[in-house]
Amino acid sequence: MTITTLIKSIQDIMRKDTGVDGDAQRISQICWLLFLKIFDDKEQEWDAIQPNYRSPLPSRFRWSNWAKDPEGITGEELIDFVNNDLFPALKALATRAGVSRQGKVVGAVFEDAYNYMKSGTLLRQVVNTIEEDVDFNSSNDRHLFNDIYEKILADLQSAGNAGEYYTPRAVTQFMVDVINPRLGESILDPACGTGGFLTCAIEHLNKQVKTPEDKERLQESIHGVEKKPLPHMLAITNMMLHGIDVPTNIRHDNTLSRPYKDYSPRERVDVIITNPPFGGMEEDGIEKNFLAKHQTRETADLFMALIMHLLKHDTGRAAVVLPDGFLFGEGVKSTLKRELLEEFNLHTIVRLPKGVFAPYTSIATNILFFDKGGPTKDVWFFEHPYPTGYKSYSRSKPLTIGEFDLEKKWWGGAARKGRKVTEQAWKLSATEIVARNYNLDCKNPHQVDVVHAEPEVLLAEYMELAKQVQAAQATLKAELLSAMEHGA
């Protein structure tokens, strides 16, 4: 069975259930079921290789004991078991004292999870479909799980405003490649969504793993925080699919809700890679967690203040996606930009074209790369061009990682040596930026602006020009006739 067929068959069963309303609920339902299946397969592995392993789940709540048998409990008995026994027991793990690390992961996933299905017969069909078609402990099926996960993410992108969780893979891959995290460094995404940046970082670090101790260091180095239940569940599952067996460092929380002053120096990290939410406003009072000079309710600005605070002195570095509004904004934004220039080396801003995040937002975005330990001398700008023949990106024509070969070739390696001004690249000194009142919205000086107006506007302009041409032709014709008559 293909991935598309598998997911479609599960969704088709769920569509018959009156309790499940819309794609987002179907995806949430699939995710908690898949998580339990993955966790059970992992437990079988731990049982085999860890002599003293004890499951945090009572025996009857393990997937293999209630879900594996295709002729097992069904109908009202199954719904009663899931709603009144299974879910309460799993939710309780989040706060129960003395729970193992594995138990804490399960508790965090189920803290805000729900069973939407009302028909136990249909739920049994879904469970059987998952159980029959995938075995996480099979190497082939482990790849299949990754494919299932990618399909779920693709569906999630189509479900309402779920694009807020998603950064295009080409962008995450480029940022990780350039920031180049190294084994042993602590890596954080404070708004990790479904875990895209962190999985890219894991894949990057896996190439450096040589020993079991290296693998353990990798596991401990990955940190993420996500406040919304569904993307957090997906992030936890994503980590397990990428070899982080017990992802207790992926917390279900709002990073901004912790007072700025409560972070100790030992909590600072080497690398932050993130696309913080922008365009949103935080609830009343959240800004009070920050210094007076940084207080605002605008989410992206608060995240920037925190990111700058959490980087280790002299060794910390970050890559952050931010909208154009941050570049030209004033007030708190100007304060943050002044600090970026004075206390950090804001060495590069990659200006992404419109449409990178389509269809979720048309807002133009940028990637800011900066190191702790300033001041900044020069800021290099690189304007990422559309591929030949493109006027925008779309779902069928997305941004690809190959396009970033332009930036990588120009980058100058880890030391950023030998950078040159090109049609896409230019630089401004920190002094020039200060003179611009910290406005970083610097246009490419080597390109002529081409205004792509809406078709209706262009048509109206064309019609007006056509009228003017016709009027000029009529006037010229009349003058020629008049001249001929007088000449005669």
JOMO-V305584 format. One record per residue. N is the residue number from 1. RES is the residue in three letters. SS is DSSP state (H for helix, E for strand, C for the rest). NEAR is the number of other ideal C-beta (glycine too) atoms within 10 Angstrom. Layout:
BEGIN
n & res & ss & near
N & RES & SS & NEAR
N & RES & SS & NEAR
END
This chain:
BEGIN
n & res & ss & near
1 & MET & C & 13
2 & THR & C & 10
3 & ILE & H & 18
4 & THR & H & 12
5 & THR & H & 10
6 & LEU & H & 19
7 & ILE & H & 21
8 & LYS & H & 14
9 & SER & H & 15
10 & ILE & H & 22
11 & GLN & H & 17
12 & ASP & H & 11
13 & ILE & H & 21
14 & MET & H & 23
15 & ARG & H & 10
16 & LYS & C & 12
17 & ASP & C & 21
18 & THR & C & 10
19 & GLY & C & 16
20 & VAL & C & 22
21 & ASP & C & 10
22 & GLY & C & 11
23 & ASP & H & 16
24 & ALA & H & 17
25 & GLN & H & 18
26 & ARG & H & 23
27 & ILE & H & 22
28 & SER & H & 23
29 & GLN & H & 23
30 & ILE & H & 20
31 & CYS & H & 22
32 & TRP & H & 21
33 & LEU & H & 22
34 & LEU & H & 22
35 & PHE & H & 21
36 & LEU & H & 24
37 & LYS & H & 21
38 & ILE & H & 21
39 & PHE & H & 23
40 & ASP & H & 20
41 & ASP & H & 20
42 & LYS & H & 16
43 & GLU & H & 19
44 & GLN & H & 15
45 & GLU & H & 13
46 & TRP & H & 14
47 & ASP & H & 12
48 & ALA & H & 10
49 & ILE & H & 7
50 & GLN & C & 10
51 & PRO & C & 6
52 & ASN & C & 4
53 & TYR & C & 13
54 & ARG & C & 11
55 & SER & C & 17
56 & PRO & C & 20
57 & LEU & C & 21
58 & PRO & C & 10
59 & SER & H & 9
60 & ARG & H & 11
61 & PHE & H & 19
62 & ARG & C & 17
63 & TRP & H & 22
64 & SER & H & 15
65 & ASN & H & 14
66 & TRP & H & 19
67 & ALA & C & 24
68 & LYS & C & 14
69 & ASP & C & 12
70 & PRO & C & 13
71 & GLU & C & 7
72 & GLY & C & 16
73 & ILE & C & 18
74 & THR & C & 18
75 & GLY & H & 13
76 & GLU & H & 12
77 & GLU & H & 12
78 & LEU & H & 22
79 & ILE & H & 21
80 & ASP & H & 13
81 & PHE & H & 17
82 & VAL & H & 20
83 & ASN & H & 15
84 & ASN & H & 10
85 & ASP & H & 14
86 & LEU & H & 21
87 & PHE & H & 17
88 & PRO & H & 10
89 & ALA & H & 17
90 & LEU & H & 21
91 & LYS & H & 17
92 & ALA & H & 14
93 & LEU & C & 22
94 & ALA & C & 18
95 & THR & C & 10
96 & ARG & C & 13
97 & ALA & C & 4
98 & GLY & C & 6
99 & VAL & C & 16
100 & SER & C & 15
101 & ARG & H & 11
102 & GLN & H & 21
103 & GLY & H & 21
104 & LYS & H & 18
105 & VAL & H & 25
106 & VAL & H & 24
107 & GLY & H & 20
108 & ALA & H & 22
109 & VAL & H & 28
110 & PHE & H & 23
111 & GLU & C & 17
112 & ASP & C & 15
113 & ALA & C & 20
114 & TYR & C & 14
115 & ASN & C & 17
116 & TYR & C & 18
117 & MET & C & 26
118 & LYS & C & 14
119 & SER & C & 21
120 & GLY & H & 20
121 & THR & H & 15
122 & LEU & H & 22
123 & LEU & H & 26
124 & ARG & H & 22
125 & GLN & H & 19
126 & VAL & H & 21
127 & VAL & H & 25
128 & ASN & H & 18
129 & THR & H & 19
130 & ILE & H & 18
131 & GLU & H & 19
132 & GLU & H & 11
133 & ASP & H & 16
134 & VAL & C & 21
135 & ASP & C & 16
136 & PHE & C & 20
137 & ASN & C & 13
138 & SER & C & 12
139 & SER & H & 9
140 & ASN & H & 8
141 & ASP & H & 16
142 & ARG & H & 16
143 & HIS & H & 11
144 & LEU & H & 19
145 & PHE & H & 21
146 & ASN & H & 15
147 & ASP & H & 15
148 & ILE & H & 23
149 & TYR & H & 22
150 & GLU & H & 12
151 & LYS & H & 17
152 & ILE & H & 20
153 & LEU & H & 19
154 & ALA & H & 13
155 & ASP & H & 18
156 & LEU & H & 22
157 & GLN & H & 15
158 & SER & H & 13
159 & ALA & C & 16
160 & GLY & C & 11
161 & ASN & C & 9
162 & ALA & H & 21
163 & GLY & H & 16
164 & GLU & H & 18
165 & TYR & H & 25
166 & TYR & C & 19
167 & THR & C & 22
168 & PRO & C & 19
169 & ARG & H & 17
170 & ALA & H & 17
171 & VAL & H & 25
172 & THR & H & 25
173 & GLN & H & 18
174 & PHE & H & 23
175 & MET & H & 24
176 & VAL & H & 24
177 & ASP & H & 15
178 & VAL & H & 19
179 & ILE & H & 20
180 & ASN & C & 12
181 & PRO & C & 21
182 & ARG & C & 12
183 & LEU & C & 16
184 & GLY & C & 13
185 & GLU & C & 19
186 & SER & C & 19
187 & ILE & E & 25
188 & LEU & E & 27
189 & ASP & E & 27
190 & PRO & C & 22
191 & ALA & C & 25
192 & CYS & C & 30
193 & GLY & C & 25
194 & THR & C & 27
195 & GLY & C & 30
196 & GLY & H & 25
197 & PHE & H & 28
198 & LEU & H & 29
199 & THR & H & 24
200 & CYS & H & 22
201 & ALA & H & 27
202 & ILE & H & 24
203 & GLU & H & 13
204 & HIS & H & 18
205 & LEU & H & 22
206 & ASN & H & 14
207 & LYS & C & 7
208 & GLN & C & 13
209 & VAL & C & 16
210 & LYS & C & 8
211 & THR & C & 8
212 & PRO & H & 8
213 & GLU & H & 9
214 & ASP & H & 15
215 & LYS & H & 17
216 & GLU & H & 11
217 & ARG & H & 16
218 & LEU & H & 20
219 & GLN & H & 17
220 & GLU & H & 13
221 & SER & H & 23
222 & ILE & E & 24
223 & HIS & E & 20
224 & GLY & E & 27
225 & VAL & E & 22
226 & GLU & E & 26
227 & LYS & C & 16
228 & LYS & C & 19
229 & PRO & H & 18
230 & LEU & H & 22
231 & PRO & H & 24
232 & HIS & H & 27
233 & MET & H & 25
234 & LEU & H & 28
235 & ALA & H & 28
236 & ILE & H & 28
237 & THR & H & 24
238 & ASN & H & 25
239 & MET & H & 25
240 & MET & H & 21
241 & LEU & H & 20
242 & HIS & C & 19
243 & GLY & C & 16
244 & ILE & C & 24
245 & ASP & C & 14
246 & VAL & C & 16
247 & PRO & C & 26
248 & THR & C & 17
249 & ASN & C & 18
250 & ILE & E & 24
251 & ARG & E & 19
252 & HIS & E & 20
253 & ASP & C & 13
254 & ASN & C & 16
255 & THR & H & 22
256 & LEU & H & 23
257 & SER & H & 13
258 & ARG & C & 13
259 & PRO & C & 9
260 & TYR & H & 16
261 & LYS & H & 10
262 & ASP & H & 8
263 & TYR & C & 13
264 & SER & C & 7
265 & PRO & H & 7
266 & ARG & H & 6
267 & GLU & H & 13
268 & ARG & C & 18
269 & VAL & E & 20
270 & ASP & C & 20
271 & VAL & E & 24
272 & ILE & E & 27
273 & ILE & E & 28
274 & THR & E & 27
275 & ASN & C & 28
276 & PRO & C & 22
277 & PRO & C & 18
278 & PHE & C & 20
279 & GLY & C & 12
280 & GLY & C & 11
281 & MET & E & 11
282 & GLU & C & 19
283 & GLU & C & 10
284 & ASP & C & 8
285 & GLY & C & 9
286 & ILE & H & 17
287 & GLU & H & 21
288 & LYS & H & 10
289 & ASN & H & 19
290 & PHE & C & 20
291 & LEU & C & 12
292 & ALA & H & 7
293 & LYS & H & 11
294 & HIS & H & 20
295 & GLN & C & 15
296 & THR & C & 19
297 & ARG & C & 14
298 & GLU & E & 20
299 & THR & H & 18
300 & ALA & H & 24
301 & ASP & H & 26
302 & LEU & H & 25
303 & PHE & H & 23
304 & MET & H & 26
305 & ALA & H & 24
306 & LEU & H & 21
307 & ILE & H & 24
308 & MET & H & 20
309 & HIS & H & 15
310 & LEU & H & 20
311 & LEU & E & 23
312 & LYS & C & 18
313 & HIS & C & 10
314 & ASP & C & 8
315 & THR & C & 14
316 & GLY & C & 22
317 & ARG & E & 23
318 & ALA & E & 25
319 & ALA & E & 23
320 & VAL & E & 21
321 & VAL & E & 23
322 & LEU & E & 23
323 & PRO & E & 16
324 & ASP & H & 16
325 & GLY & H & 17
326 & PHE & H & 21
327 & LEU & H & 19
328 & PHE & H & 16
329 & GLY & C & 21
330 & GLU & C & 11
331 & GLY & C & 10
332 & VAL & H & 19
333 & LYS & H & 22
334 & SER & H & 14
335 & THR & H & 17
336 & LEU & H & 22
337 & LYS & H & 24
338 & ARG & H & 15
339 & GLU & H & 18
340 & LEU & H & 23
341 & LEU & H & 21
342 & GLU & H & 12
343 & GLU & H & 17
344 & PHE & E & 21
345 & ASN & E & 21
346 & LEU & E & 25
347 & HIS & E & 18
348 & THR & E & 23
349 & ILE & E & 21
350 & VAL & E & 25
351 & ARG & E & 20
352 & LEU & C & 20
353 & PRO & C & 16
354 & LYS & C & 17
355 & GLY & C & 19
356 & VAL & C & 21
357 & PHE & C & 23
358 & ALA & C & 17
359 & PRO & C & 12
360 & TYR & C & 13
361 & THR & C & 17
362 & SER & C & 11
363 & ILE & C & 13
364 & ALA & C & 17
365 & THR & E & 22
366 & ASN & E & 21
367 & ILE & E & 22
368 & LEU & E & 23
369 & PHE & E & 21
370 & PHE & E & 26
371 & ASP & E & 16
372 & LYS & E & 19
373 & GLY & C & 15
374 & GLY & C & 16
375 & PRO & C & 12
376 & THR & C & 18
377 & LYS & C & 13
378 & ASP & E & 16
379 & VAL & E & 24
380 & TRP & E & 20
381 & PHE & E & 19
382 & PHE & E & 23
383 & GLU & E & 20
384 & HIS & C & 19
385 & PRO & C & 14
386 & TYR & C & 15
387 & PRO & C & 11
388 & THR & C & 5
389 & GLY & C & 6
390 & TYR & C & 14
391 & LYS & C & 10
392 & SER & C & 13
393 & TYR & C & 23
394 & SER & C & 10
395 & ARG & C & 10
396 & SER & C & 5
397 & LYS & C & 14
398 & PRO & C & 13
399 & LEU & C & 23
400 & THR & C & 14
401 & ILE & H & 15
402 & GLY & H & 9
403 & GLU & H & 16
404 & PHE & H & 20
405 & ASP & H & 11
406 & LEU & H & 15
407 & GLU & H & 18
408 & LYS & H & 13
409 & LYS & H & 8
410 & TRP & H & 16
411 & TRP & H & 22
412 & GLY & C & 14
413 & GLY & C & 9
414 & ALA & C & 8
415 & ALA & C & 7
416 & ARG & C & 15
417 & LYS & C & 8
418 & GLY & C & 9
419 & ARG & C & 16
420 & LYS & C & 8
421 & VAL & C & 11
422 & THR & C & 12
423 & GLU & C & 10
424 & GLN & C & 18
425 & ALA & E & 20
426 & TRP & E & 17
427 & LYS & E & 17
428 & LEU & E & 17
429 & SER & E & 12
430 & ALA & H & 19
431 & THR & H & 11
432 & GLU & H & 12
433 & ILE & H & 21
434 & VAL & H & 13
435 & ALA & H & 11
436 & ARG & C & 13
437 & ASN & C & 11
438 & TYR & C & 21
439 & ASN & C & 15
440 & LEU & C & 24
441 & ASP & C & 15
442 & CYS & C & 19
443 & LYS & C & 11
444 & ASN & C & 16
445 & PRO & C & 9
446 & HIS & C & 12
447 & GLN & C & 11
448 & VAL & C & 5
449 & ASP & C & 6
450 & VAL & C & 6
451 & VAL & C & 6
452 & HIS & C & 9
453 & ALA & C & 10
454 & GLU & C & 8
455 & PRO & H & 8
456 & GLU & H & 8
457 & VAL & H & 10
458 & LEU & H & 12
459 & LEU & H & 11
460 & ALA & H & 12
461 & GLU & H & 11
462 & TYR & H & 10
463 & MET & H & 10
464 & GLU & H & 10
465 & LEU & H & 10
466 & ALA & H & 10
467 & LYS & H & 10
468 & GLN & H & 10
469 & VAL & H & 10
470 & GLN & H & 10
471 & ALA & H & 10
472 & ALA & H & 10
473 & GLN & H & 10
474 & ALA & H & 10
475 & THR & H & 10
476 & LEU & H & 10
477 & LYS & H & 10
478 & ALA & H & 10
479 & GLU & H & 10
480 & LEU & H & 10
481 & LEU & H & 10
482 & SER & H & 10
483 & ALA & H & 10
484 & MET & H & 9
485 & GLU & H & 8
486 & HIS & H & 7
487 & GLY & H & 6
488 & ALA & C & 5
END
